[in-house]
Amino acid sequence: MSYWRREKDFPEADYRATKAAINYLHKVMLIKDEIYVAHLLTSEEKLKRDKERYHVDESNGDKIQYTHLNRPRFNIRGVDLQWDINTKNWQLNLMKRMKFIRRWLSQWHMKERAFRDWYIAEVVDTFAPNDAKRYENHVLALKIPEEVRGYREVRYPKMKAAKQKVRELLRDA
C-alpha cells in the first residue's frame, strides 16, 4: 500500500510534488470504464448543466435529444469484443446499473489498472529527492498522467511513452 509522505516534500517549493501526487493519483485511480462513462453521460448534474448551457426552456417546449457515440470493449474468455454504438440515455441508464460486470470481466481495463499500479510503485512511492534537480524531475514524473488520455488506441501508446519518459527523468534519482 502506498503512503505519500508530505514531510518528504519541499515547503520552499510550495509542496508542488504533494499537489501533483494528489491530482494525478486521482487521475490514474479513476478508471473510466463503460459503466462509469454511462454514469457521467447521464448524471443529473450533466443534464442540468446542458440545459443551462444550451438555454433549454422546458416550459417553452424545448428539449434536448441525446445520442452518444460509444465504443465499448469487452474481453470475454480471450475474445476481444469491440464495436461502435450510438446510445440513448435510457440505454446508458441501464448500463450504469450493471456494476456486476466489473467482477465478471476480471481482465477488463487491465492495462489501465497496470498503469495505475506502475505509477504508484515507480513514481509515487519512490519520491525522495535530495536536491532541487531531482525534485523538479520527480514533479515532472508525478505529472506524467496528464499526457495519458484519449481513446484506447491513443491512450495505450501514450502509457508506454509515459513510462519511458519517467525512466529518463528518474534515471539518476
ROMAR-846252 format. One line per 8 residues: number of its first residue (from 1); their letters; for each residue x, y, z of C-alpha. Coordinates in Angstrom, 2 decimals, decimal comma, always signed. Layout:
// residues N
NUM) A) X Y Z; ... $
// end
This chain:
// residues 173
1) MSYWRREK) +0,00 +0,00 +0,00; +1,23 +3,44 -0,90; +1,53 +6,28 +1,58; +2,53 +9,74 +0,45; +4,74 +11,45 +3,00; +4,25 +15,20 +2,84; +7,30 +15,73 +5,03; +9,45 +14,48 +2,13 $
9) DFPEADYR) +8,20 +17,41 +0,05; +9,90 +20,80 -0,03; +7,91 +23,62 +1,64; +10,01 +26,17 -0,25; +8,65 +24,63 -3,47; +5,09 +25,23 -2,24; +4,56 +21,45 -1,93; +4,24 +21,12 -5,71 $
17) ATKAAINY) +5,06 +17,42 -5,56; +2,33 +16,77 -2,99; -0,18 +18,71 -5,07; +0,83 +16,78 -8,21; +0,61 +13,44 -6,39; -2,91 +14,21 -5,15; -4,11 +15,37 -8,55; -2,59 +12,60 -10,66 $
25) LHKVMLIK) -3,19 +9,74 -8,24; -6,85 +10,66 -8,63; -6,50 +10,59 -12,41; -4,90 +7,13 -12,59; -7,17 +5,62 -9,95; -10,40 +6,79 -11,57; -10,55 +4,36 -14,47; -13,30 +5,37 -16,88 $
33) DEIYVAHL) -14,85 +2,05 -17,77; -18,08 +1,81 -19,74; -20,16 +1,79 -16,56; -18,59 +4,96 -15,21; -18,83 +6,70 -18,60; -22,54 +5,81 -18,73; -22,92 +7,41 -15,30; -21,06 +10,56 -16,41 $
41) LTSEEKLK) -23,15 +10,95 -19,56; -26,49 +10,61 -17,76; -25,86 +12,23 -14,38; -28,38 +14,77 -13,14; -25,57 +17,35 -12,84; -24,64 +16,95 -16,51; -28,23 +17,12 -17,71; -28,85 +20,26 -15,65 $
49) RDKERYHV) -25,61 +21,85 -16,90; -26,58 +21,08 -20,51; -29,98 +22,73 -20,06; -28,28 +25,87 -18,76; -25,56 +25,83 -21,42; -27,98 +25,46 -24,32; -30,69 +27,71 -22,84; -33,31 +24,96 -22,79 $
57) DESNGDKI) -36,65 +26,23 -21,53; -38,84 +23,18 -20,92; -41,87 +25,37 -20,21; -41,49 +26,62 -23,78; -41,40 +23,04 -25,13; -37,60 +22,93 -25,55; -35,95 +19,51 -25,30; -32,50 +18,02 -25,68 $
65) QYTHLNRP) -32,25 +14,75 -27,54; -29,08 +12,80 -26,80; -27,30 +10,28 -28,96; -23,89 +9,29 -27,61; -21,24 +7,75 -29,82; -19,63 +4,96 -27,78; -17,12 +2,23 -28,45; -17,49 -0,41 -25,73 $
73) RFNIRGVD) -14,83 -3,07 -25,46; -15,05 -6,32 -23,55; -12,73 -9,31 -23,37; -14,74 -12,46 -22,76; -12,78 -15,69 -22,42; -9,94 -14,34 -24,52; -12,19 -12,95 -27,24; -11,93 -9,20 -27,72 $
81) LQWDINTK) -15,33 -7,69 -28,49; -15,44 -4,08 -29,62; -17,97 -2,17 -31,68; -19,29 +1,31 -32,34; -22,73 +2,08 -31,00; -24,96 +5,13 -30,82; -26,59 +5,01 -27,41; -29,53 +6,85 -25,97 $
89) NWQLNLMK) -29,80 +7,95 -22,35; -32,17 +5,10 -21,46; -29,54 +2,56 -22,61; -26,82 +4,27 -20,60; -29,11 +4,41 -17,57; -29,32 +0,62 -17,76; -25,57 +0,25 -18,25; -24,61 +2,36 -15,26 $
97) RMKFIRRW) -26,53 -0,05 -13,02; -24,59 -3,08 -14,27; -21,62 -2,78 -11,88; -21,53 -6,57 -11,53; -19,88 -6,69 -14,97; -16,66 -5,45 -13,37; -16,48 -8,66 -11,32; -17,42 -10,88 -14,25 $
105) LSQWHMKE) -14,78 -9,44 -16,58; -11,68 -9,52 -14,39; -9,39 -8,59 -17,32; -11,45 -5,51 -18,17; -9,28 -2,37 -18,33; -6,28 -4,43 -17,28; -3,83 -2,05 -18,98; -5,25 +0,95 -17,14 $
113) RAFRDWYI) -5,02 -0,91 -13,81; -1,44 -1,95 -14,60; -0,55 +1,67 -15,42; -2,10 +2,81 -12,12; -0,13 +0,20 -10,18; +3,09 +1,12 -12,00; +2,52 +4,84 -11,32; +2,04 +4,24 -7,60 $
121) AEVVDTFA) +5,02 +1,88 -7,25; +7,51 +3,57 -9,58; +6,61 +7,26 -9,32; +4,71 +7,99 -6,11; +6,40 +5,53 -3,76; +9,92 +6,40 -4,97; +9,62 +10,12 -4,15; +12,62 +11,06 -2,00 $
129) PNDAKRYE) +14,56 +13,85 -3,72; +17,69 +15,18 -2,09; +18,33 +18,17 -4,34; +16,45 +20,70 -6,49; +17,13 +18,95 -9,82; +15,84 +15,59 -8,59; +12,85 +17,35 -7,07; +11,97 +19,04 -10,37 $
137) NHVLALKI) +12,40 +15,77 -12,28; +10,17 +13,93 -9,85; +7,49 +16,62 -10,05; +7,55 +16,20 -13,84; +7,28 +12,42 -13,37; +4,34 +12,84 -10,99; +2,56 +14,91 -13,65; +3,09 +12,31 -16,41 $
145) PEEVRGYR) -0,53 +11,01 -16,33; -1,58 +14,35 -17,85; -0,12 +13,09 -21,13; -2,05 +9,81 -20,99; -5,51 +10,47 -22,38; -7,74 +9,64 -25,30; -9,41 +6,51 -26,58; -7,73 +3,14 -26,03 $
153) EVRYPKMK) -5,93 +3,17 -29,36; -4,44 +6,56 -28,47; -4,03 +6,05 -24,72; -2,13 +2,74 -24,76; +0,86 +4,01 -26,75; +0,87 +7,11 -24,53; +1,12 +4,86 -21,46; +4,21 +3,21 -22,91 $
161) AAKQKVRE) +5,76 +6,59 -23,80; +4,97 +7,92 -20,31; +6,80 +5,01 -18,69; +9,85 +5,65 -20,88; +9,81 +9,36 -20,06; +9,61 +8,61 -16,32; +12,56 +6,22 -16,62; +14,57 +9,02 -18,19 $
169) LLRDA) +13,50 +11,61 -15,61; +14,23 +9,39 -12,64; +17,28 +7,59 -14,02; +19,73 +9,40 -11,76; +17,42 +9,58 -8,77 $
// end
